[in-house]
Amino acid sequence: MDAAVRDILVKSVLGGLIIALVLTLARFRLYVLSGLLVSVPAVSLYTFWWIGREHGTEKMRVAIHAALWSAIPWALYLLVAYLLAGRVSNWLALGAGVLTYLAANSLVWLMLHRLG
């Protein structure tokens, strides 16, 4: 098996295990814990490690800097989804949150490219 394919498979399995853990906790009605685990830096931890390993520390710093800015769109996504949950269907609440995230993240992306 090619090393690049193996890397992608390992990353996919790790991401899937995190999702499975969050969903298992929710299945046991541990909703607060599953909500808190969504924001644990597990995915970013190994993602940043791999970026640093494959592309060097400076590129890892660039990715971390962008991730810092992504906290704003993430918070807006959560806020919109939270405010709409229970007022509209779950799909609409989450969809509106995702659209808000995409719009805010696009603005962050434009700002980061213009500044640096």
Secondary structure, DSSP 4 states (H G I P E B T S, - for coil): --HHHHHHHHHHHHHHHHHHHHHHHHHTT-HHHHHHHHTSTHHHHHHHHHHHHHH-HHHHHHHHHHHHHHHHHHHHHHHHHHHHBTTB-HHHHHHHHHHHHHHHHHHHHHHHHHH-
